[in-house]
Amino acid sequence: MGRLADKVVIITGAAMGQGAEEARMFAKEGAKIVATDLQIDQLHAIVQEIKDNGGEAIGVKHNVASEEDWKNVVAQAVEHFGRVNVLVNNAGITTAQGFDQFDMAGWNKILEINLTGTMLGMQAVVPEMRKLGSGSIVNISSIAGLVAMSGTNGYSASKGAVTLISKTAAMELAKDSIRVNSVHPGVIMTPMVEKAVTEEAMKGLKAGTLLPRMGRPEDIAYGVLYLASDESAFVTGTQLVIDGGWTAR
Ligand SMILES: NC(=O)c1ccc[n+]([C@@H]2O[C@H](COP(=O)([O-])OP(=O)(O)OC[C@H]3O[C@@H](n4cnc5c(N)ncnc54)[C@H](O)[C@@H]3O)[C@@H](O)[C@H]2O)c1
C-alpha cells in the first residue's frame, strides 16, 4: 500500500482490460486516478468501484486521437487534483491487417489512436510535469513493437513507433526530470485479445509463450506500477518486456 501515495495518475483506455486493472491497483496504492476512455458507461463503473473501495478517482470521456480532448483531460486533472504526476498512455486498438488486407482507412485509424494518441498525451502533460519539476510517462507498446508478428502491419508500425518516440522523449525530457519508459506486453487475456483472436490463432499464441499460462492484466499493471512510482526514479528510456518469455528466442 502507498507506493503511489498522493500521485495524480492519468490512465487512458481505463474502461476495461489492462487500463481498468491499473486504475484499480494504483488507487489501492494511494494514487488519485484520472481514468479516461471512449466508453463512458463502463468507465464510470470502474470509477465507482474505486470509490466504493475507498479510493479517489474521476472519469473523463476521451478520444486519445483528439488534441482538444487531451486539453480537457489535463484541465480536469488539475481542477480536481491540482497536478499531473504520471501519465499511462494505455488506450489502443488492434486490427488483423496482413499484407494482403491492407486498406488506407484501417492503417490511418490505428496510427491515429496508437501512435498519434500517445504523442498527443505526452505533449499535453509535459507542461504540468515541468511545473512540478518531475514526472513519469509510461507508454504501452507491445512485443509487436520489438519483433515481427505476422498479420499485424498497422499494429506493428504503431507500436514500433511508440517504442522509439518513448526513447526520444526520454532524451529530450530528462533535463526536466521527466522519465519516459515503454512497456511491452506479450499475449494478455483482455477483451482486445478475446475479441480479435481466433481459436486457431490462440494455439499459436500459446505456443509462443514460454510460461505455461497466458498473461493477465495484473501482470502488466505490476510493471507499470513500478515505472509510475518513485522506485524507478533512475529509470528512463527503457523497454520493460512482460511477455511470459515470448521474445526470449
Ligand atoms: N492484450 C494484449 O495481449 C496486448 C498485448 C500487447 C500490447 N497491448 C496493448 O495494451 C494496451 C491495452 O490493451 P488491452 O488488451 O487492455 O485492450 P482492451 O481492448 O481490452 O482495452 C483498450 C481500451 O482502450 C479504449 N480505447 C480504444 N480506442 C480509444 C480511443 N481512441 N480513445 C480512448 N480510449 C480508447 C477502449 O475503449 C478500451 O477500454 C493497448 O495499447 C494494447 O495495444 C495489449
The ligand as a Gaussian input file, in Angstrom:
#p B3LYP/6-31G(d) Opt

LIG

0 1
 N       -3.920000      -7.624000     -24.651000
 C       -2.761000      -7.875000     -25.214000
 O       -2.403000      -9.031000     -25.470000
 C       -1.806000      -6.756000     -25.545000
 C       -0.516000      -7.092000     -25.967000
 C        0.391000      -6.094000     -26.259000
 C        0.008000      -4.772000     -26.097000
 N       -1.245000      -4.454000     -25.689000
 C       -1.565000      -3.047000     -25.552000
 O       -2.026000      -2.787000     -24.240000
 C       -2.954000      -1.698000     -24.255000
 C       -4.238000      -2.102000     -23.563000
 O       -4.787000      -3.203000     -24.266000
 P       -5.953000      -4.139000     -23.702000
 O       -5.598000      -5.503000     -24.075000
 O       -6.272000      -3.806000     -22.291000
 O       -7.127000      -3.654000     -24.680000
 P       -8.711000      -3.557000     -24.492000
 O       -9.287000      -3.538000     -25.864000
 O       -9.179000      -4.593000     -23.547000
 O       -8.882000      -2.107000     -23.831000
 C       -8.493000      -0.952000     -24.542000
 C       -9.276000       0.249000     -24.042000
 O       -8.880000       1.380000     -24.847000
 C      -10.057000       2.109000     -25.159000
 N       -9.874000       2.890000     -26.401000
 C       -9.769000       2.428000     -27.669000
 N       -9.649000       3.450000     -28.523000
 C       -9.664000       4.587000     -27.779000
 C       -9.565000       5.958000     -28.099000
 N       -9.460000       6.385000     -29.365000
 N       -9.579000       6.855000     -27.090000
 C       -9.714000       6.437000     -25.789000
 N       -9.813000       5.149000     -25.436000
 C       -9.801000       4.236000     -26.427000
 C      -11.143000       1.055000     -25.317000
 O      -12.439000       1.632000     -25.197000
 C      -10.788000       0.091000     -24.186000
 O      -11.424000       0.432000     -22.977000
 C       -3.144000      -1.324000     -25.729000
 O       -2.314000      -0.233000     -26.052000
 C       -2.699000      -2.572000     -26.445000
 O       -2.254000      -2.321000     -27.753000
 C       -2.176000      -5.425000     -25.424000

